[in-house]
Amino acid sequence: MSFVLVQVIVGGLLLGAVYALFSSGLTLVWGMMNIVNFAHGDFVMLGMYVAYVVYTLMGGGPILGAPLATLVLATVGVVVYFALIRDIMKGPMLAQILGTFGLALLLRYSVFWWFGANFLSMPQNIVGGTYAFAGLRIEASRLLAGVVALLVTLGLHLLLTRTSLGSKMLAVAEDQTAAQLMGIRPDTMQAIAWAIAAGATGLAGALIANFFYIVPTVGETLGIVAFVTVSLGGFGSVPGALVAGLLIGVIESLSGYLIGAIYKDIVVYVLFLLFLWFRPQGLMGKM
Amino acid sequence: MTLKHVTGLLCAAAMSLVLAAGARAEDKVVKIGVILPMSGGTASIGAHAKAALEVAMDIINNAHPELGNLPLAKNAGLAGLGGAKIEAVFADNQGNPATGQNQALRLITEDKVAAVFGSYQSGVTLTSSAIAEKYGIPFLNSESVAANLTERGFKWFFRTTPIATDFAKIYVDFLADMKATGAKTDAIALVHDNTEYGTSVANTISTAFKEKGQPVALDVAYAVNATDVQGQVLQLKDRKPDVIIMISYTSDAILFAKTMQSLDYKPAILLADDAGYSDPSFIKAVGKISQGVFNRSSWVVGPPGSASAVIADMYKKKSGEEMDDTVARQMQGFFVLADAIDRAGATDPAKVQAALKATELKADQLMIGYRGVKFDDKGQNILASGAIIQLQDGENYVSVWPKANAEKPPVLPYKGW
């Protein structure tokens, strides 16, 4: 195996970890509330802009930008839940789809209006350049995003499976009325779920901003990947999103390098459809 | 959705109608439909173009005697139509050929525009100009370079920009010159997206090099708006071409620059085919890690006080950006269209078409570095020309080739960061 191939795989794994990172928020909302959040990509975008504003106004790197983006987006999540989601959840499926889609456009074009359409970028060395060892090159910013992706996934998984808050959230997801009879407030639990999901998404955006360009329409580019990752991983399964993200990252990189970049999406989506054909619930989802 | 929500939406809709009606209460205007990417991955281009066209309209609609020979600048409005003002009706193509086509239809049938101007992406120009052709409305394109656009036998399509074949020739000559000075230019790689622009320009360039007996060594195609280009950069790193020619829009251009740095890969010569590399936001985002990239351009700022310098200032005041080649070509195209309507003395499509055909502008009547504007039977400007510029300091492009009007000599090899 050539050295370049190792670099391709390592690059794919790091890319995949990032995919997993910005998909975990989506899988939480999707799995718990059966809501397809089309504004998810634009939450990532907002996280990127928060990080950018933190950098330009205060000169702060991800140490300041990432927690702030998490906080801001968690707030956005709660606001969105009470202002929009709570109402449209009572409506038909189509209303939910169009509602979050409208939210996506609102967010995108608000940022357009405020920041303009220009491409922005964080300085290259804000997270410490690139590590080179044994001929391999790993960008510190991607490594940071990858490590945080693992931690966030683990954290969310533990939260859902090992804490009483997690059990309450799952109870609401399972049966709202029964949960209510047990003294759990579905509204509160779902608001918390939105806060966590949007917060994780904001965190992802802030970390991605360190190595990707920042533009109001970036959510379009990233959003689709999140949907594919979540459905491959299994709706509602946080570890599933991680495995799926890593898989997609490596397949994309390998097919991009070996077969040609123009075909890499075809390879990814053919495998994706084949897989869902045999296992529609995804890698780790429940039927 | 509750009643409250519905009422809110209705109020918003009513307000926007009132606003739109207010903007229209002007008589004696000539409406020109302008199709641009105002959203989507190339929205920054659309925003810059809009600012540029607003400057152009200021120049046409108000008296600007300081601009010398530039047609329409001296007096206010179009003299040929009793001082009528030009009004652009902007439409968003979303970077999508189907949307561009719908917008052309809407502009022609509902806004009753006298002519259509646009549409940036070659793929969108292809579809939107077909509608103008069908309705017999003049369509002026100032920036799409896919060669086939003027090979369709259209009667209403006019293009002022130099096209892919012109640039391919410039690249061949430029690289031959670089080779003469000792640079290695044998293995050439093309990196391009899969849009009409990317594929057709790549084809034209590879044909031009083949005719010179130097076939392109490596062709790297990728899907536009990529999320990741590590595979492509590693492919290049593996094959080590001497020259890379990049044919990419802004988003992908930025991603390539970042990825090339993180994977520590530099070719000896990096030559970009305009597009993303001329976008000021590309320079702001990754100019410092793309030092020494070559690019093509028809825009060169003249000395202070010259028409081009005055216009560059006006544009900077309006948009906050430095003038770049793309917006300069767009402004120039808009002037050519307005000049034709002025000479036609009417907005009757056939008269404007005849006036466009009769266009004969000299180099000193232009704001850009073409040798002039004169259309052939296919509607292509045969006097369009371009030069090679280089981003030597990572902040501003300087002209480096041909030698006759170069500000500085070209610097090799590609420095990067």
Interface residues (C-beta under 8 A of the other chain):
Chain A: V4 Q7 V8 G11 G12 L15 D87 I88 G91 A95 Y109 F112 G116 A117 N118 F119 L120 S121 Q124 T130 A132 R137 E139 R142 F211 F212 Y213 V215 P216 T217 E220 T221 L222 V225 E252 S253 L254 S255 G256 Y257 G260 A261 I262 K264 D265
Chain B: M1 T2 M38 S39 G40 G41 A43 S44 G46 A47 N194 V220 A221 Y222 A223 N225 A226 T227 D228 V229 Q230 G231 Q232 L234 Q235 K237 D238 T250 S251 I254 L255 K258 Q261 S262 L263 D264 D279 P280 S281 F282 K284 A285 V286 K288 I289 W417
